[in-house]
Amino acid sequence: MYSAEKSAVVRVFWNGGLTGNGYTTDVALMQRGGMVRSYVIADNAMVPPKKNCWLESWTRPQ
C-alpha cells in the first residue's frame, strides 16, 4: 500500500494520563529508501490520534 521495503506492526499498551484506564494502540511502522513512516491501524482510546501527524508521512530520521 505504501511501497515499503520493510514493515512491522507494534501493539502498544498504555495508561491514560487523566483516567489511568488501559488502552491499546496498533501501529504499522514502515521503511523505504532510508525513510520511515507510521500508520495507526487501531486505537481504543477516548481521544483519537492526532490528525496529520508528521510521522504519518515519509520522513528521514535524524
PDB file of N, H, CA, C and O in Angstrom:
ATOM      1  N   MET A   1       0.816  -1.198   0.000  1.00  0.00           N
ATOM      2  CA  MET A   1       0.000   0.000   0.000  1.00  0.00           C
ATOM      3  C   MET A   1       0.863   1.267   0.000  1.00  0.00           C
ATOM      4  O   MET A   1       0.530   2.250  -0.662  1.00  0.00           O
ATOM      5  N   TYR A   2       1.971   1.236   0.744  1.00  0.00           N
ATOM      6  H   TYR A   2       2.242   0.438   1.282  1.00  0.00           H
ATOM      7  CA  TYR A   2       2.839   2.409   0.823  1.00  0.00           C
ATOM      8  C   TYR A   2       4.197   2.157   0.165  1.00  0.00           C
ATOM      9  O   TYR A   2       5.124   2.948   0.343  1.00  0.00           O
ATOM     10  N   SER A   3       4.324   1.067  -0.592  1.00  0.00           N
ATOM     11  H   SER A   3       3.571   0.424  -0.736  1.00  0.00           H
ATOM     12  CA  SER A   3       5.569   0.701  -1.266  1.00  0.00           C
ATOM     13  C   SER A   3       6.743   0.592  -0.291  1.00  0.00           C
ATOM     14  O   SER A   3       7.861   0.995  -0.611  1.00  0.00           O
ATOM     15  N   ALA A   4       6.485   0.054   0.886  1.00  0.00           N
ATOM     16  H   ALA A   4       5.577  -0.273   1.146  1.00  0.00           H
ATOM     17  CA  ALA A   4       7.536  -0.095   1.893  1.00  0.00           C
ATOM     18  C   ALA A   4       8.431  -1.282   1.561  1.00  0.00           C
ATOM     19  O   ALA A   4       7.971  -2.289   1.023  1.00  0.00           O
ATOM     20  N   GLU A   5       9.725  -1.152   1.891  1.00  0.00           N
ATOM     21  H   GLU A   5      10.099  -0.334   2.328  1.00  0.00           H
ATOM     22  CA  GLU A   5      10.671  -2.251   1.730  1.00  0.00           C
ATOM     23  C   GLU A   5      10.639  -3.186   2.933  1.00  0.00           C
ATOM     24  O   GLU A   5      10.811  -4.397   2.795  1.00  0.00           O
ATOM     25  N   LYS A   6      10.416  -2.610   4.116  1.00  0.00           N
ATOM     26  H   LYS A   6      10.276  -1.627   4.228  1.00  0.00           H
ATOM     27  CA  LYS A   6      10.311  -3.368   5.363  1.00  0.00           C
ATOM     28  C   LYS A   6       9.152  -2.802   6.164  1.00  0.00           C
ATOM     29  O   LYS A   6       8.825  -1.621   6.056  1.00  0.00           O
ATOM     30  N   SER A   7       8.531  -3.663   6.975  1.00  0.00           N
ATOM     31  H   SER A   7       8.798  -4.623   7.064  1.00  0.00           H
ATOM     32  CA  SER A   7       7.434  -3.171   7.814  1.00  0.00           C
ATOM     33  C   SER A   7       7.293  -4.050   9.053  1.00  0.00           C
ATOM     34  O   SER A   7       7.766  -5.185   9.094  1.00  0.00           O
ATOM     35  N   ALA A   8       6.639  -3.498  10.045  1.00  0.00           N
ATOM     36  H   ALA A   8       6.254  -2.575  10.012  1.00  0.00           H
ATOM     37  CA  ALA A   8       6.346  -4.221  11.277  1.00  0.00           C
ATOM     38  C   ALA A   8       5.080  -3.616  11.866  1.00  0.00           C
ATOM     39  O   ALA A   8       4.755  -2.454  11.624  1.00  0.00           O
ATOM     40  N   VAL A   9       4.376  -4.429  12.644  1.00  0.00           N
ATOM     41  H   VAL A   9       4.641  -5.373  12.841  1.00  0.00           H
ATOM     42  CA  VAL A   9       3.209  -3.933  13.376  1.00  0.00           C
ATOM     43  C   VAL A   9       3.525  -4.051  14.855  1.00  0.00           C
ATOM     44  O   VAL A   9       3.955  -5.102  15.330  1.00  0.00           O
ATOM     45  N   VAL A  10       3.309  -2.962  15.577  1.00  0.00           N
ATOM     46  H   VAL A  10       2.960  -2.108  15.192  1.00  0.00           H
ATOM     47  CA  VAL A  10       3.606  -2.898  17.001  1.00  0.00           C
ATOM     48  C   VAL A  10       2.311  -2.639  17.754  1.00  0.00           C
ATOM     49  O   VAL A  10       1.533  -1.763  17.378  1.00  0.00           O
ATOM     50  N   ARG A  11       2.083  -3.397  18.811  1.00  0.00           N
ATOM     51  H   ARG A  11       2.716  -4.109  19.116  1.00  0.00           H
ATOM     52  CA  ARG A  11       0.929  -3.155  19.686  1.00  0.00           C
ATOM     53  C   ARG A  11       1.448  -2.518  20.965  1.00  0.00           C
ATOM     54  O   ARG A  11       2.289  -3.091  21.658  1.00  0.00           O
ATOM     55  N   VAL A  12       0.941  -1.323  21.276  1.00  0.00           N
ATOM     56  H   VAL A  12       0.258  -0.857  20.714  1.00  0.00           H
ATOM     57  CA  VAL A  12       1.382  -0.571  22.444  1.00  0.00           C
ATOM     58  C   VAL A  12       0.267  -0.583  23.484  1.00  0.00           C
ATOM     59  O   VAL A  12      -0.861  -0.181  23.197  1.00  0.00           O
ATOM     60  N   PHE A  13       0.581  -1.043  24.685  1.00  0.00           N
ATOM     61  H   PHE A  13       1.497  -1.370  24.918  1.00  0.00           H
ATOM     62  CA  PHE A  13      -0.348  -0.996  25.816  1.00  0.00           C
ATOM     63  C   PHE A  13       0.060   0.193  26.675  1.00  0.00           C
ATOM     64  O   PHE A  13       1.225   0.316  27.055  1.00  0.00           O
ATOM     65  N   TRP A  14      -0.892   1.065  26.981  1.00  0.00           N
ATOM     66  H   TRP A  14      -1.838   0.965  26.672  1.00  0.00           H
ATOM     67  CA  TRP A  14      -0.561   2.252  27.756  1.00  0.00           C
ATOM     68  C   TRP A  14      -1.736   2.678  28.625  1.00  0.00           C
ATOM     69  O   TRP A  14      -2.867   2.242  28.411  1.00  0.00           O
ATOM     70  N   ASN A  15      -1.462   3.533  29.609  1.00  0.00           N
ATOM     71  H   ASN A  15      -0.543   3.887  29.783  1.00  0.00           H
ATOM     72  CA  ASN A  15      -2.483   4.033  30.521  1.00  0.00           C
ATOM     73  C   ASN A  15      -2.701   5.518  30.278  1.00  0.00           C
ATOM     74  O   ASN A  15      -1.749   6.279  30.105  1.00  0.00           O
ATOM     75  N   GLY A  16      -3.974   5.923  30.268  1.00  0.00           N
ATOM     76  H   GLY A  16      -4.747   5.305  30.408  1.00  0.00           H
ATOM     77  CA  GLY A  16      -4.311   7.325  30.073  1.00  0.00           C
ATOM     78  C   GLY A  16      -3.843   8.176  31.243  1.00  0.00           C
ATOM     79  O   GLY A  16      -3.869   7.736  32.392  1.00  0.00           O
ATOM     80  N   GLY A  17      -3.416   9.396  30.945  1.00  0.00           N
ATOM     81  H   GLY A  17      -3.395   9.753  30.011  1.00  0.00           H
ATOM     82  CA  GLY A  17      -2.887  10.283  31.975  1.00  0.00           C
ATOM     83  C   GLY A  17      -3.927  10.802  32.935  1.00  0.00           C
ATOM     84  O   GLY A  17      -3.627  10.992  34.113  1.00  0.00           O
ATOM     85  N   LEU A  18      -5.141  11.040  32.474  1.00  0.00           N
ATOM     86  H   LEU A  18      -5.384  10.885  31.516  1.00  0.00           H
ATOM     87  CA  LEU A  18      -6.175  11.580  33.355  1.00  0.00           C
ATOM     88  C   LEU A  18      -6.947  10.486  34.079  1.00  0.00           C
ATOM     89  O   LEU A  18      -7.201  10.595  35.279  1.00  0.00           O
ATOM     90  N   THR A  19      -7.316   9.446  33.366  1.00  0.00           N
ATOM     91  H   THR A  19      -7.109   9.357  32.392  1.00  0.00           H
ATOM     92  CA  THR A  19      -8.170   8.416  33.952  1.00  0.00           C
ATOM     93  C   THR A  19      -7.395   7.230  34.502  1.00  0.00           C
ATOM     94  O   THR A  19      -7.867   6.538  35.404  1.00  0.00           O
ATOM     95  N   GLY A  20      -6.202   6.994  33.960  1.00  0.00           N
ATOM     96  H   GLY A  20      -5.818   7.556  33.227  1.00  0.00           H
ATOM     97  CA  GLY A  20      -5.439   5.814  34.345  1.00  0.00           C
ATOM     98  C   GLY A  20      -5.953   4.538  33.696  1.00  0.00           C
ATOM     99  O   GLY A  20      -5.438   3.453  33.965  1.00  0.00           O
ATOM    100  N   ASN A  21      -6.973   4.661  32.837  1.00  0.00           N
ATOM    101  H   ASN A  21      -7.392   5.543  32.619  1.00  0.00           H
ATOM    102  CA  ASN A  21      -7.525   3.492  32.151  1.00  0.00           C
ATOM    103  C   ASN A  21      -6.505   2.932  31.160  1.00  0.00           C
ATOM    104  O   ASN A  21      -5.686   3.668  30.610  1.00  0.00           O
ATOM    105  N   GLY A  22      -6.569   1.621  30.945  1.00  0.00           N
ATOM    106  H   GLY A  22      -7.234   1.023  31.392  1.00  0.00           H
ATOM    107  CA  GLY A  22      -5.678   0.972  29.997  1.00  0.00           C
ATOM    108  C   GLY A  22      -6.209   1.060  28.577  1.00  0.00           C
ATOM    109  O   GLY A  22      -7.407   0.897  28.346  1.00  0.00           O
ATOM    110  N   TYR A  23      -5.322   1.318  27.629  1.00  0.00           N
ATOM    111  H   TYR A  23      -4.349   1.451  27.817  1.00  0.00           H
ATOM    112  CA  TYR A  23      -5.675   1.418  26.217  1.00  0.00           C
ATOM    113  C   TYR A  23      -4.678   0.622  25.381  1.00  0.00           C
ATOM    114  O   TYR A  23      -3.603   0.252  25.853  1.00  0.00           O
ATOM    115  N   THR A  24      -5.057   0.369  24.138  1.00  0.00           N
ATOM    116  H   THR A  24      -5.930   0.670  23.755  1.00  0.00           H
ATOM    117  CA  THR A  24      -4.199  -0.345  23.200  1.00  0.00           C
ATOM    118  C   THR A  24      -4.181   0.402  21.868  1.00  0.00           C
ATOM    119  O   THR A  24      -5.223   0.813  21.359  1.00  0.00           O
ATOM    120  N   THR A  25      -2.980   0.572  21.313  1.00  0.00           N
ATOM    121  H   THR A  25      -2.133   0.238  21.727  1.00  0.00           H
ATOM    122  CA  THR A  25      -2.819   1.202  20.008  1.00  0.00           C
ATOM    123  C   THR A  25      -1.969   0.291  19.135  1.00  0.00           C
ATOM    124  O   THR A  25      -0.877  -0.109  19.537  1.00  0.00           O
ATOM    125  N   ASP A  26      -2.461  -0.042  17.935  1.00  0.00           N
ATOM    126  H   ASP A  26      -3.348   0.283  17.608  1.00  0.00           H
ATOM    127  CA  ASP A  26      -1.711  -0.837  16.968  1.00  0.00           C
ATOM    128  C   ASP A  26      -1.172   0.112  15.904  1.00  0.00           C
ATOM    129  O   ASP A  26      -1.923   0.876  15.296  1.00  0.00           O
ATOM    130  N   VAL A  27       0.148   0.052  15.689  1.00  0.00           N
ATOM    131  H   VAL A  27       0.757  -0.568  16.183  1.00  0.00           H
ATOM    132  CA  VAL A  27       0.808   0.966  14.761  1.00  0.00           C
ATOM    133  C   VAL A  27       1.626   0.174  13.745  1.00  0.00           C
ATOM    134  O   VAL A  27       2.380  -0.726  14.114  1.00  0.00           O
ATOM    135  N   ALA A  28       1.474   0.510  12.470  1.00  0.00           N
ATOM    136  H   ALA A  28       0.861   1.241  12.170  1.00  0.00           H
ATOM    137  CA  ALA A  28       2.326  -0.048  11.425  1.00  0.00           C
ATOM    138  C   ALA A  28       3.530   0.874  11.274  1.00  0.00           C
ATOM    139  O   ALA A  28       3.382   2.093  11.177  1.00  0.00           O
ATOM    140  N   LEU A  29       4.725   0.283  11.254  1.00  0.00           N
ATOM    141  H   LEU A  29       4.845  -0.706  11.332  1.00  0.00           H
ATOM    142  CA  LEU A  29       5.963   1.023  11.041  1.00  0.00           C
ATOM    143  C   LEU A  29       6.546   0.552   9.715  1.00  0.00           C
ATOM    144  O   LEU A  29       6.639  -0.651   9.470  1.00  0.00           O
ATOM    145  N   MET A  30       6.937   1.489   8.864  1.00  0.00           N
ATOM    146  H   MET A  30       6.861   2.466   9.063  1.00  0.00           H
ATOM    147  CA  MET A  30       7.415   1.139   7.528  1.00  0.00           C
ATOM    148  C   MET A  30       8.712   1.864   7.215  1.00  0.00           C
ATOM    149  O   MET A  30       8.976   2.949   7.732  1.00  0.00           O
ATOM    150  N   GLN A  31       9.529   1.238   6.346  1.00  0.00           N
ATOM    151  H   GLN A  31       9.315   0.356   5.926  1.00  0.00           H
ATOM    152  CA  GLN A  31      10.810   1.810   5.942  1.00  0.00           C
ATOM    153  C   GLN A  31      11.004   1.604   4.452  1.00  0.00           C
ATOM    154  O   GLN A  31      10.671   0.551   3.910  1.00  0.00           O
ATOM    155  N   ARG A  32      11.546   2.616   3.797  1.00  0.00           N
ATOM    156  H   ARG A  32      11.817   3.472   4.237  1.00  0.00           H
ATOM    157  CA  ARG A  32      11.939   2.500   2.391  1.00  0.00           C
ATOM    158  C   ARG A  32      12.951   3.600   2.074  1.00  0.00           C
ATOM    159  O   ARG A  32      12.767   4.760   2.444  1.00  0.00           O
ATOM    160  N   GLY A  33      14.002   3.220   1.397  1.00  0.00           N
ATOM    161  H   GLY A  33      14.152   2.278   1.096  1.00  0.00           H
ATOM    162  CA  GLY A  33      14.990   4.187   0.937  1.00  0.00           C
ATOM    163  C   GLY A  33      15.528   5.113   2.012  1.00  0.00           C
ATOM    164  O   GLY A  33      15.747   6.294   1.742  1.00  0.00           O
ATOM    165  N   GLY A  34      15.746   4.622   3.209  1.00  0.00           N
ATOM    166  H   GLY A  34      15.568   3.662   3.429  1.00  0.00           H
ATOM    167  CA  GLY A  34      16.279   5.447   4.292  1.00  0.00           C
ATOM    168  C   GLY A  34      15.254   6.344   4.956  1.00  0.00           C
ATOM    169  O   GLY A  34      15.607   7.172   5.797  1.00  0.00           O
ATOM    170  N   MET A  35      13.995   6.193   4.591  1.00  0.00           N
ATOM    171  H   MET A  35      13.709   5.521   3.909  1.00  0.00           H
ATOM    172  CA  MET A  35      12.927   6.992   5.195  1.00  0.00           C
ATOM    173  C   MET A  35      11.984   6.063   5.959  1.00  0.00           C
ATOM    174  O   MET A  35      11.910   4.866   5.678  1.00  0.00           O
ATOM    175  N   VAL A  36      11.272   6.626   6.921  1.00  0.00           N
ATOM    176  H   VAL A  36      11.332   7.598   7.150  1.00  0.00           H
ATOM    177  CA  VAL A  36      10.331   5.856   7.741  1.00  0.00           C
ATOM    178  C   VAL A  36       8.992   6.579   7.808  1.00  0.00           C
ATOM    179  O   VAL A  36       8.896   7.783   7.569  1.00  0.00           O
ATOM    180  N   ARG A  37       7.976   5.817   8.135  1.00  0.00           N
ATOM    181  H   ARG A  37       8.053   4.839   8.329  1.00  0.00           H
ATOM    182  CA  ARG A  37       6.657   6.404   8.406  1.00  0.00           C
ATOM    183  C   ARG A  37       5.883   5.449   9.292  1.00  0.00           C
ATOM    184  O   ARG A  37       6.259   4.287   9.449  1.00  0.00           O
ATOM    185  N   SER A  38       4.812   5.941   9.865  1.00  0.00           N
ATOM    186  H   SER A  38       4.507   6.885   9.738  1.00  0.00           H
ATOM    187  CA  SER A  38       3.949   5.114  10.702  1.00  0.00           C
ATOM    188  C   SER A  38       2.508   5.290  10.246  1.00  0.00           C
ATOM    189  O   SER A  38       2.181   6.208   9.493  1.00  0.00           O
ATOM    190  N   TYR A  39       1.660   4.390  10.720  1.00  0.00           N
ATOM    191  H   TYR A  39       1.926   3.645  11.331  1.00  0.00           H
ATOM    192  CA  TYR A  39       0.233   4.484  10.430  1.00  0.00           C
ATOM    193  C   TYR A  39      -0.512   3.810  11.576  1.00  0.00           C
ATOM    194  O   TYR A  39      -0.260   2.645  11.883  1.00  0.00           O
ATOM    195  N   VAL A  40      -1.428   4.538  12.209  1.00  0.00           N
ATOM    196  H   VAL A  40      -1.633   5.484  11.960  1.00  0.00           H
ATOM    197  CA  VAL A  40      -2.214   3.963  13.295  1.00  0.00           C
ATOM    198  C   VAL A  40      -3.285   3.069  12.679  1.00  0.00           C
ATOM    199  O   VAL A  40      -4.163   3.535  11.953  1.00  0.00           O
ATOM    200  N   ILE A  41      -3.195   1.778  12.984  1.00  0.00           N
ATOM    201  H   ILE A  41      -2.481   1.400  13.573  1.00  0.00           H
ATOM    202  CA  ILE A  41      -4.142   0.798  12.463  1.00  0.00           C
ATOM    203  C   ILE A  41      -5.399   0.760  13.322  1.00  0.00           C
ATOM    204  O   ILE A  41      -6.517   0.753  12.806  1.00  0.00           O
ATOM    205  N   ALA A  42      -5.204   0.737  14.635  1.00  0.00           N
ATOM    206  H   ALA A  42      -4.296   0.743  15.054  1.00  0.00           H
ATOM    207  CA  ALA A  42      -6.335   0.660  15.561  1.00  0.00           C
ATOM    208  C   ALA A  42      -5.961   1.352  16.859  1.00  0.00           C
ATOM    209  O   ALA A  42      -4.803   1.329  17.278  1.00  0.00           O
ATOM    210  N   ASP A  43      -6.945   1.966  17.489  1.00  0.00           N
ATOM    211  H   ASP A  43      -7.885   1.985  17.149  1.00  0.00           H
ATOM    212  CA  ASP A  43      -6.719   2.676  18.746  1.00  0.00           C
ATOM    213  C   ASP A  43      -8.036   2.713  19.500  1.00  0.00           C
ATOM    214  O   ASP A  43      -9.058   3.097  18.930  1.00  0.00           O
ATOM    215  N   ASN A  44      -8.036   2.323  20.771  1.00  0.00           N
ATOM    216  H   ASN A  44      -7.206   2.012  21.234  1.00  0.00           H
ATOM    217  CA  ASN A  44      -9.296   2.318  21.523  1.00  0.00           C
ATOM    218  C   ASN A  44      -9.348   3.393  22.607  1.00  0.00           C
ATOM    219  O   ASN A  44     -10.158   3.300  23.530  1.00  0.00           O
ATOM    220  N   ALA A  45      -8.500   4.401  22.507  1.00  0.00           N
ATOM    221  H   ALA A  45      -7.842   4.477  21.758  1.00  0.00           H
ATOM    222  CA  ALA A  45      -8.507   5.492  23.478  1.00  0.00           C
ATOM    223  C   ALA A  45      -9.726   6.393  23.270  1.00  0.00           C
ATOM    224  O   ALA A  45     -10.318   6.429  22.191  1.00  0.00           O
ATOM    225  N   MET A  46     -10.081   7.112  24.323  1.00  0.00           N
ATOM    226  H   MET A  46      -9.600   7.083  25.199  1.00  0.00           H
ATOM    227  CA  MET A  46     -11.222   8.030  24.244  1.00  0.00           C
ATOM    228  C   MET A  46     -10.916   9.216  23.326  1.00  0.00           C
ATOM    229  O   MET A  46     -11.811   9.718  22.647  1.00  0.00           O
ATOM    230  N   VAL A  47      -9.672   9.662  23.300  1.00  0.00           N
ATOM    231  H   VAL A  47      -8.944   9.254  23.851  1.00  0.00           H
ATOM    232  CA  VAL A  47      -9.258  10.770  22.443  1.00  0.00           C
ATOM    233  C   VAL A  47      -8.602  10.163  21.200  1.00  0.00           C
ATOM    234  O   VAL A  47      -7.684   9.355  21.336  1.00  0.00           O
ATOM    235  N   PRO A  48      -9.044  10.526  19.999  1.00  0.00           N
ATOM    236  CA  PRO A  48      -8.476   9.931  18.784  1.00  0.00           C
ATOM    237  C   PRO A  48      -7.036  10.383  18.562  1.00  0.00           C
ATOM    238  O   PRO A  48      -6.624  11.418  19.086  1.00  0.00           O
ATOM    239  N   PRO A  49      -6.260   9.607  17.780  1.00  0.00           N
ATOM    240  CA  PRO A  49      -4.894  10.017  17.459  1.00  0.00           C
ATOM    241  C   PRO A  49      -4.876  11.353  16.722  1.00  0.00           C
ATOM    242  O   PRO A  49      -5.843  11.720  16.054  1.00  0.00           O
ATOM    243  N   LYS A  50      -3.769  12.070  16.854  1.00  0.00           N
ATOM    244  H   LYS A  50      -2.984  11.772  17.397  1.00  0.00           H
ATOM    245  CA  LYS A  50      -3.617  13.373  16.212  1.00  0.00           C
ATOM    246  C   LYS A  50      -3.698  13.231  14.692  1.00  0.00           C
ATOM    247  O   LYS A  50      -3.013  12.394  14.104  1.00  0.00           O
ATOM    248  N   LYS A  51      -4.523  14.036  14.073  1.00  0.00           N
ATOM    249  H   LYS A  51      -5.080  14.715  14.551  1.00  0.00           H
ATOM    250  CA  LYS A  51      -4.623  14.054  12.615  1.00  0.00           C
ATOM    251  C   LYS A  51      -3.407  14.779  12.043  1.00  0.00           C
ATOM    252  O   LYS A  51      -2.886  15.709  12.659  1.00  0.00           O
ATOM    253  N   ASN A  52      -2.965  14.357  10.883  1.00  0.00           N
ATOM    254  H   ASN A  52      -3.388  13.602  10.383  1.00  0.00           H
ATOM    255  CA  ASN A  52      -1.836  14.980  10.185  1.00  0.00           C
ATOM    256  C   ASN A  52      -0.540  14.944  10.989  1.00  0.00           C
ATOM    257  O   ASN A  52       0.248  15.888  10.934  1.00  0.00           O
ATOM    258  N   CYS A  53      -0.316  13.873  11.728  1.00  0.00           N
ATOM    259  H   CYS A  53      -0.957  13.106  11.772  1.00  0.00           H
ATOM    260  CA  CYS A  53       0.943  13.704  12.453  1.00  0.00           C
ATOM    261  C   CYS A  53       2.082  13.592  11.442  1.00  0.00           C
ATOM    262  O   CYS A  53       1.948  12.887  10.442  1.00  0.00           O
ATOM    263  N   TRP A  54       3.187  14.267  11.684  1.00  0.00           N
ATOM    264  H   TRP A  54       3.296  14.840  12.496  1.00  0.00           H
ATOM    265  CA  TRP A  54       4.304  14.249  10.720  1.00  0.00           C
ATOM    266  C   TRP A  54       4.895  12.861  10.553  1.00  0.00           C
ATOM    267  O   TRP A  54       5.553  12.601   9.546  1.00  0.00           O
ATOM    268  N   LEU A  55       4.682  11.957  11.508  1.00  0.00           N
ATOM    269  H   LEU A  55       4.147  12.168  12.326  1.00  0.00           H
ATOM    270  CA  LEU A  55       5.191  10.592  11.380  1.00  0.00           C
ATOM    271  C   LEU A  55       4.339   9.739  10.438  1.00  0.00           C
ATOM    272  O   LEU A  55       4.728   8.619  10.104  1.00  0.00           O
ATOM    273  N   GLU A  56       3.194  10.248  10.009  1.00  0.00           N
ATOM    274  H   GLU A  56       2.879  11.157  10.280  1.00  0.00           H
ATOM    275  CA  GLU A  56       2.381   9.515   9.035  1.00  0.00           C
ATOM    276  C   GLU A  56       2.721   9.955   7.609  1.00  0.00           C
ATOM    277  O   GLU A  56       1.978   9.657   6.673  1.00  0.00           O
ATOM    278  N   SER A  57       3.827  10.654   7.446  1.00  0.00           N
ATOM    279  H   SER A  57       4.430  10.895   8.206  1.00  0.00           H
ATOM    280  CA  SER A  57       4.390  10.984   6.130  1.00  0.00           C
ATOM    281  C   SER A  57       5.795  10.427   6.097  1.00  0.00           C
ATOM    282  O   SER A  57       6.428  10.273   7.142  1.00  0.00           O
ATOM    283  N   TRP A  58       6.293  10.122   4.902  1.00  0.00           N
ATOM    284  H   TRP A  58       5.779  10.247   4.053  1.00  0.00           H
ATOM    285  CA  TRP A  58       7.658   9.618   4.788  1.00  0.00           C
ATOM    286  C   TRP A  58       8.617  10.674   5.313  1.00  0.00           C
ATOM    287  O   TRP A  58       8.601  11.821   4.866  1.00  0.00           O
ATOM    288  N   THR A  59       9.458  10.272   6.275  1.00  0.00           N
ATOM    289  H   THR A  59       9.471   9.341   6.639  1.00  0.00           H
ATOM    290  CA  THR A  59      10.353  11.185   6.991  1.00  0.00           C
ATOM    291  C   THR A  59      11.735  10.557   7.084  1.00  0.00           C
ATOM    292  O   THR A  59      11.860   9.351   7.301  1.00  0.00           O
ATOM    293  N   ARG A  60      12.761  11.363   6.924  1.00  0.00           N
ATOM    294  H   ARG A  60      12.659  12.342   6.748  1.00  0.00           H
ATOM    295  CA  ARG A  60      14.128  10.857   7.075  1.00  0.00           C
ATOM    296  C   ARG A  60      14.552  11.045   8.534  1.00  0.00           C
ATOM    297  O   ARG A  60      14.574  12.172   9.030  1.00  0.00           O
ATOM    298  N   PRO A  61      14.896   9.929   9.237  1.00  0.00           N
ATOM    299  CA  PRO A  61      15.325  10.055  10.635  1.00  0.00           C
ATOM    300  C   PRO A  61      16.600  10.890  10.744  1.00  0.00           C
ATOM    301  O   PRO A  61      17.444  10.877   9.848  1.00  0.00           O
ATOM    302  N   GLN A  62      16.722  11.606  11.840  1.00  0.00           N
ATOM    303  H   GLN A  62      16.036  11.617  12.567  1.00  0.00           H
ATOM    304  CA  GLN A  62      17.912  12.449  12.043  1.00  0.00           C
ATOM    305  C   GLN A  62      18.778  11.900  13.145  1.00  0.00           C
ATOM    306  O   GLN A  62      19.820  12.477  13.456  1.00  0.00           O
TER     307      GLN A  62
END
